[in-house]
Amino acid sequence: MDTHIGNDIQIAAALLEAGELVAIPTETVYGLAANALDSAAVAKIYAAKNRPSFNPLILHLANTNQITDYAFADAMSLKLAHHFMPGPLTLLLPKKEIVPDITTAGSPKVAIRVPDQSLTLSLLNRLHFPLAAPSANPSGYISPTNAHHVMDGLRGKIPYILDGGNTKVGLESTICEVVGKEIILHRAGSISADDLSAFSGLTVVNATNAQINHTIAQSDADNQPATPGQLKSHYAPHTPLYIGNIPQLLQDHAGKKIAVISFDTEYTGATNFKLAPDHQLSTAASNLFATLREIDRLHFDIILAEIFPNEGVGIAINDRISRAQFILK
């Protein structure tokens, strides 16, 4: 299959209507999209990515008024949607029967968001169905933040990549769920727990700490995630990555070709990749995945990564780095 990059939403729409895959830009990362209501089309997403069939997908909608077409939504969830969408927030809601089980990996809940990207919103407004779209990369690898990243990973597996330039946020969306008088945070993103709490007045708790039915956070027998982006090994470069005290790690790995990822610090004895020369966590977030890909391309022996300030989007950065770290098997 030939893979083409372009910005023609008519071509993208025609392919999606024919049950094909199209990579789409969002403000977070590029997504690999298919008709979310077509089980055969959704199956192609799992095949192209080599994605585990137990890992659910996110529905992308043209506007928040469509949420109740596909899910049962409480008043607070709808308030969150109207306030934060279009934008990098995904809500986990009880699904309606119209959403196939393959899209939610068998879960009775569906993850839904409205992306904040003009080209993709124009595409969604042309379609009569929502799009299921995980990140447009081979499963487990670093998420793509431009069309060429998608081409690197999925060339020959999909027909078209809709090019919307570099993504603005650079990390996947925040995923949350309203449960009673709490908001369960399933995945950290650029919309922080503090943002959610300040708007809603509710307490925000991490899914791993929530005292709720285990199916909300994670099933027990097979460790199946209830939401996307929850696999322990994820967003991982090919180059082994270690997190911690950089001076000590540099001593431990002396003699190797080392890349260091930091907020804004220069370290001797390594090649430095400072994610935020402007000292802004949002800049570090937008640069993280592209930097990991660049380091892989340059064939370093190892990557050493700082622990970033654990506040705001820094929490999401630390989450993604921790899932990318080298684990002995």
Secondary structure, DSSP 8 states (H G I E B T S, - for coil): ---EEE--HHHHHHHHHTT--EEE--SSS-EEEEETT-HHHHHHHHHHHT--TTS--EEE-SSGGGHHHHB---HHHHHHHHHH-SSSEEEEEEB-TTS-TTTTTT-SEEEEE----HHHHHHHHH-SS-EE--BSSSTTS---SSHHHHHHHHTTT-SEEE---S-SS-S--EEEEEETTEEEEEE--SS-HHHHHHHH--EEEEGGG--S-HHHHB-SSS--BSSTT--SS-S--SS-EEES-HHHHHHHTTTS-EEEEESS---TTSEEEES-TT--HHHHHHHHHHHHHHHHHHT-SEEEE-----STHHHHHHHHHHHHS----
